[in-house]
Amino acid sequence: MSNYMNGEIPLNFKKNPYERTEWYDDVTDPVTGEVIEDGTLFMSEFANNFEWGIFNAYRFMIEMYRQLERMRIQMELDGRVPGNSGTFADTLDGSMNKIKLDAAKTDIIEAVIIGTTTLKVASVDGFTPFTQVTIFDDVASEDVVITAIGQGTITVSALTNAYKKGAKVARSNVQIDMVNAEMGVGDWQTFNVELVEVV
């Protein structure tokens, strides 16, 4: 049996990785209609080879498009500001870039009211004083400045909104979708907890 595709393949291939199948019709007697010689049998291996071949071809085209888009942006930036090296360009394709999104994020573990300045949080990792953060839940959102970091607490300028337990504190509430190469707003989530009594 030939080496048919049965999954994703590396995109750095040197020769065409798709192996064609030669198809033949049945040979029949023109008078009686009797099959003299069987043609190519259709099997799942052939169908899967079609499907994975098409899928991998599109993967390759998408990757080529991303590379072309990165080069286009680089050329555009060099044309406008020579020597800038695309510092402010990011095609959101997962490739390394000089700009790095600060993804520090944590949860508020106790609800807070308007005017609160001390937030009890699940973690303070990645947060530093005198930087701006976004606080948001499913109702409100605002940007505040961190004034101090404590043991499990973040001190900020007075809040203008109240926030629920589980609200997010984030250096950036952006979520990057590498598949569609776009930015979206981060989700605020709630969780249901079921208590089961063991007798």
C-alpha positions, 0 to 999 in steps of 0.5 A, spaced: 500 500 500 502 506 498 504 512 503 497 515 503 496 521 508 493 520 514 494 526 518 498 533 518 505 533 515 511 538 516 510 544 512 518 544 511 518 539 505 522 539 499 518 535 494 511 534 493 508 530 499 502 528 496 502 521 492 497 521 487 492 515 485 492 512 478 484 511 477 482 506 472 475 504 469 472 497 469 473 494 462 467 491 460 465 487 454 461 491 449 456 486 447 454 483 454 456 488 459 460 483 463 466 486 467 472 483 464 477 487 468 476 490 474 478 498 475 481 501 481 477 499 487 475 505 492 477 504 499 477 509 505 485 510 504 484 513 498 478 518 501 482 519 507 488 521 502 484 526 498 481 529 505 488 530 508 491 532 502 486 538 501 487 540 508 495 540 508 494 544 502 490 549 505 495 549 511 501 550 507 497 556 503 495 559 510 502 559 512 505 562 506 500 568 506 502 569 513 509 569 511 507 574 505 503 578 510 509 579 515 514 581 509 509 586 506 508 589 513 516 589 513 516 593 507 511 598 508 514 600 515 521 600 512 518 605 506 515 609 511 520 609 516 527 607 514 531 602 519 525 601 524 525 593 523 518 593 524 518 594 531 511 596 531 508 590 527 505 584 529 501 579 524 499 575 530 501 569 527 505 566 533 512 568 530 517 572 535 516 579 535 519 585 538 513 587 541 511 582 547 504 582 550 504 583 558 499 577 559 499 577 567 492 576 570 489 574 576 482 573 579 479 578 585 478 573 590 473 577 594 468 582 591 469 589 592 465 596 592 466 603 589 472 606 592 476 600 594 483 601 594 486 594 596 484 588 592 485 581 595 487 576 589 489 569 587 496 571 585 501 577 584 505 574 580 507 578 574 505 585 577 509 591 579 507 598 582 506 604 578 504 600 572 497 600 569 492 594 569 485 593 567 479 590 572 473 587 569 467 583 570 461 581 566 458 588 568 464 593 568 471 595 566 476 600 568 483 602 568 487 603 574 494 604 577 498 599 581 501 603 587 503 597 591 504 590 591 503 586 598 502 579 600 496 576 596 494 583 595 494 589 590 493 596 592 490 601 586 487 607 585 480 608 588 475 604 584 470 607 580 466 601 580 464 595 584 466 588 582 464 581 583 468 575 586 472 572 580 473 579 576 479 579 573 485 584 574 490 584 568 496 588 565 492 587 558 485 584 557 486 582 550 486 575 548 490 574 541 487 569 536 493 566 532 488 562 528 484 568 525 490 573 527 486 577 531 485 580 538 479 580 542 477 582 549 478 577 555 473 573 558 470 573 565 468 567 567 463 564 573 463 557 575 458 553 579 460 548 585 456 542 586 456 540 594 455 532 595 454 530 602 457 523 603 453 519 609 
